[in-house]
Amino acid sequence: MNKNSLIYIAGHNGLVGSALTRCLREQGYHNLLFRDFRELDLTRQAEVEKFFEAEKPEYVFLAAAKVGGILANSTYPADFIYDNLMIQSNVIHQSYLHGVKRLLFLGSTCIYPKEAPQPLKEEYLLTGPLEPTNEAYAVAKIAGIRMCQSYNRQHGTDFISVMPTNLYGINDNFNPETSHVLPGLMGKIHKAKMNGDPTVMVWGSGKPLREFMWSEDMAAACIFLMNVDRALIPEDSGKLFNIGTEEEVSIRELAELICEVVGYRGELRFDPGKPDGTMRKVTDPSRLHALGFAHKVSLREGIAKLYQWYLNH
Ligand SMILES: NC(=O)c1ccc[n+]([C@@H]2O[C@H](COP(=O)([O-])OP(=O)(O)OC[C@H]3O[C@@H](n4cnc5c(N)ncnc54)[C@H](OP(=O)(O)O)[C@@H]3O)[C@@H](O)[C@H]2O)c1
């Protein structure tokens, strides 16, 4: 990409899309293209066709998706598989038809089998059963990866897929019903502090191990991959890359870290009656690291940055 390239960011208002927009601008890319959901519903094929015909973007970051936590995924599986299949199929196909130079498709680590060895390597894809609570979403994302790889093989396109670990950052979703664990805990612990509550209840046993990445580190990794010389991408990679930090914490340690940052001195209680999900999920980002990328923001630093943003918003 050069600084004048016409770059389309699908999902620019979201956690990932807004981080991509901020980082691209900081890196001097100023010819950015976006549409609000109200202007362009990416599940509608004819609308997406008209948009690509009119705008002809050179590069595409596909960060639009229907995303949510365990509760939302297990309650609305039909919406999660339909919306994501439609969004990615429309954008990937139109990108091919309009000669997009490189597209980056965002999936997530839920594509890997529930019992896959840890840390998760890209080659574990489709080697076993998925986590049932978000299987519909995961199947849609796996279809997106295979779609990119199929278009690359048949049409010689240059479509890359990235599997980021759990992300957090500015514009994160703090709605207790639909949020991911980190913003969910931060909102809950902040409210307990403001109300002077003696205890905070945390879902599950507190034992599951998780990995979290600051959204702008992830965005920087995506921009890095969008600019990597095609010849440097290993043939056998299927242009599939994990993005992660290899920094693991238990849900209990995460909650304790958030208590420290928020300044909450009450007691954490754990509710083993609520689902833990997979007991350990950490990525192996060595394929990306081999190309020369490394993240910058530690979990403690990131949580402090997010809390500042939360207090001001
Ligand atoms: N968050 C994570 O921890 C995480 C981890 C790994 C991978 N990812 C991947 O990153 C991508 C983005 O996730 P995110 O966390 O940024 O989600 P998000 O904050 O919910 O953002 C999703 C964006 O997509 C837009 N969108 C949804 N449906 C649309 C439609 N039909 N037409 C047009 N726009 C639509 C939304 O628009 P509105 O703002 O108008 O609703 C929103 O801006 C997803 O592919 C996800 O799999 C996320």
The ligand as a MOL file (V3000), in Angstrom:
LIG
                    3D

  0  0  0     0  0            999 V3000
M  V30 BEGIN CTAB
M  V30 COUNTS 48 52 0 0 0
M  V30 BEGIN ATOM
M  V30 1 N -13.2570 -8.5200 19.5150 0
M  V30 2 C -12.4300 -9.5450 19.5710 0
M  V30 3 O -11.9420 -9.9370 20.6500 0
M  V30 4 C -12.0090 -10.2460 18.2960 0
M  V30 5 C -11.0610 -11.2580 18.4340 0
M  V30 6 C -10.6590 -11.9150 17.2930 0
M  V30 7 C -11.1810 -11.5790 16.0730 0
M  V30 8 N -12.1020 -10.6090 15.9760 0 CHG=1
M  V30 9 C -12.6250 -10.3460 14.6440 0
M  V30 10 O -12.5300 -8.9930 14.3120 0
M  V30 11 C -13.6430 -8.6320 13.4720 0
M  V30 12 C -14.2790 -7.3770 14.0420 0
M  V30 13 O -14.6660 -7.6570 15.3730 0
M  V30 14 P -14.9440 -6.4510 16.4100 0
M  V30 15 O -14.5960 -6.9400 17.7390 0
M  V30 16 O -14.3540 -5.1760 15.9000 0 CHG=-1
M  V30 17 O -16.5570 -6.3620 16.3150 0
M  V30 18 P -17.5130 -5.0880 16.5370 0
M  V30 19 O -16.8800 -4.1250 17.4670 0
M  V30 20 O -18.8480 -5.6460 16.8300 0
M  V30 21 O -17.5050 -4.4180 15.0680 0
M  V30 22 C -18.1530 -5.0350 14.0050 0
M  V30 23 C -18.4440 -3.9680 12.9740 0
M  V30 24 O -19.1020 -4.5850 11.8800 0
M  V30 25 C -20.2060 -3.7580 11.4960 0
M  V30 26 N -21.2530 -4.5920 10.9240 0
M  V30 27 C -21.8840 -5.6560 11.4970 0
M  V30 28 N -22.8080 -6.1570 10.6500 0
M  V30 29 C -22.7680 -5.3730 9.5310 0
M  V30 30 C -23.4910 -5.3620 8.2960 0
M  V30 31 N -24.4510 -6.2620 8.0580 0
M  V30 32 N -23.1930 -4.4190 7.3820 0
M  V30 33 C -22.2300 -3.4810 7.6340 0
M  V30 34 N -21.5010 -3.4290 8.7860 0
M  V30 35 C -21.7740 -4.3700 9.7140 0
M  V30 36 C -20.6940 -3.1020 12.7880 0
M  V30 37 O -21.3670 -1.9200 12.4500 0
M  V30 38 P -22.1010 -1.0590 13.5790 0
M  V30 39 O -21.0000 -0.4580 14.3950 0
M  V30 40 O -22.8480 -0.0390 12.7970 0
M  V30 41 O -22.9620 -2.0580 14.3170 0
M  V30 42 C -19.3480 -2.8420 13.4990 0
M  V30 43 O -18.8090 -1.5990 13.1010 0
M  V30 44 C -14.5710 -9.8310 13.4200 0
M  V30 45 O -14.3980 -10.5130 12.2030 0
M  V30 46 C -14.1010 -10.7020 14.5540 0
M  V30 47 O -14.2050 -12.0530 14.2510 0
M  V30 48 C -12.5270 -9.9090 17.0470 0
M  V30 END ATOM
M  V30 BEGIN BOND
M  V30 1 1 1 2
M  V30 2 2 2 3
M  V30 3 1 2 4
M  V30 4 1 4 5
M  V30 5 2 4 48
M  V30 6 2 5 6
M  V30 7 1 6 7
M  V30 8 2 7 8
M  V30 9 1 8 9
M  V30 10 1 8 48
M  V30 11 1 9 10
M  V30 12 1 9 46
M  V30 13 1 10 11
M  V30 14 1 11 12
M  V30 15 1 11 44
M  V30 16 1 12 13
M  V30 17 1 13 14
M  V30 18 2 14 15
M  V30 19 1 14 16
M  V30 20 1 14 17
M  V30 21 1 17 18
M  V30 22 2 18 19
M  V30 23 1 18 20
M  V30 24 1 18 21
M  V30 25 1 21 22
M  V30 26 1 22 23
M  V30 27 1 23 24
M  V30 28 1 23 42
M  V30 29 1 24 25
M  V30 30 1 25 26
M  V30 31 1 25 36
M  V30 32 1 26 27
M  V30 33 1 26 35
M  V30 34 2 27 28
M  V30 35 1 28 29
M  V30 36 1 29 30
M  V30 37 2 29 35
M  V30 38 1 30 31
M  V30 39 2 30 32
M  V30 40 1 32 33
M  V30 41 2 33 34
M  V30 42 1 34 35
M  V30 43 1 36 37
M  V30 44 1 36 42
M  V30 45 1 37 38
M  V30 46 2 38 39
M  V30 47 1 38 40
M  V30 48 1 38 41
M  V30 49 1 42 43
M  V30 50 1 44 45
M  V30 51 1 44 46
M  V30 52 1 46 47
M  V30 END BOND
M  V30 END CTAB
M  END
